[in-house]
């Protein structure tokens, strides 16, 4: 009987791991596609408007974060996953249709709607994928979750590279249709996952169907600080490579790279940031049993602050050759030294989500489930902070915009050192 169950479970486990990757794939489409929009004559190079797709994607978390958790209770894992997959297909389809609509601003509005719908999907998928892997994997669930997380990072690595390669030389004539192959891949994976999951019987555990009355986690001061820290962290994680992509793609006001290779180089360099996040997560999985979450968070927030500050004050004219991950291997590219330092921050941000969550929910007990829903809503920081950063970039320049990142990292450092101490607020 055990053997049959393992054989039956393998396909849904594989589907969940692919969906883990799709979360990152769909999310990371926004920043490189934003390069196309900011080049349109009507937008006139606005970095803030170029980042609006990313903003809409993450705005969905603020609306759907807590309801997505409630969906698990009402519909169960399988139905919630199927709804999330169907919504994801629709979101990518609407983004594709924005390339069919000819006139501005109608095409831009359709694109933003597609990004918003996709945000609903990835929020629901984030809510359901981890517990489904835990349910299906049994004693090996943590291993499957780690594999899913690694695949998530890999897809985050490949997405800006694929988009950069498809765009080629960025001009005012660049269109969303240029990246249609990537959108078709996304829709194909969503469709295949929906069909596969539809015919697989998955039984929900009783815990999902039972409402447990728990204390409000907001009664705990360290959790409140943790909510702020996770909001800022997601903004930092997305803002660093997203703005770096714009910086390297901009041959006039940015890094000054050769226009014929700037977008492709930007995609490879931004992809390398996500690749280093993959490496960082793998390293953390080996040391987490020996090094506390607090020690890890203090270390990585300190190093990240140093790297970002150095990147801001080093002249753009200072160049460095760095190995950039091209998808099949590494090749050397010449970029400003600042870009290399910002890419290295990926090693630091890789462990922040897990360590912040671990410290924030310490001592919450039954309130942890409610805390998870609140945390999911705070992922909206990945839309708000990059938008703010690129508004600053429009006014003051790319490197000064990283003061927004510095402020976020400074609070995360405070949370690691002092704010994460378990303290219940006085009623």
Secondary structure, 3 states (H helix, E strand, C coil): CHHHHHHHHHHHHHHHHHHHHHHHHHHCHHHHHHHHHHCCCCCCCCHHHHCHHHHHHHHHHHHHHHHHHHHHHHHHHHHHHHHHHHHHHHHHHHHHHHCCCCCCCHHHHHHHHHHHHHHHHHHHHHHHHHHHHHHHHHHHHHHHHHHHHHHHHHHHHHHHHHHHHHHCCCCCCCCHHHHHHHHHHHHHHHHHHHHHHHCCCCCCCHHHHCCCCCCCHHHEHHHHHHHHHHHHHHHHHHHHHHHHHHHHHCCCCCCCCCHHHHHHHHHHHHHHHHHHHHHHHHHHHHHCCCCCHHHHHHHHHHHHHHHHHHHHHCCCCCEEEEEEECCCCEEEEEEEHHHHHHHHHHHHHCCHHHHHHHHHCCCCHHHHHHHHHHHHHHHHHHHHHHHHHHHHHHHHCCCHHHHHHHHHHHHHHHHHHHHCCCCECCC
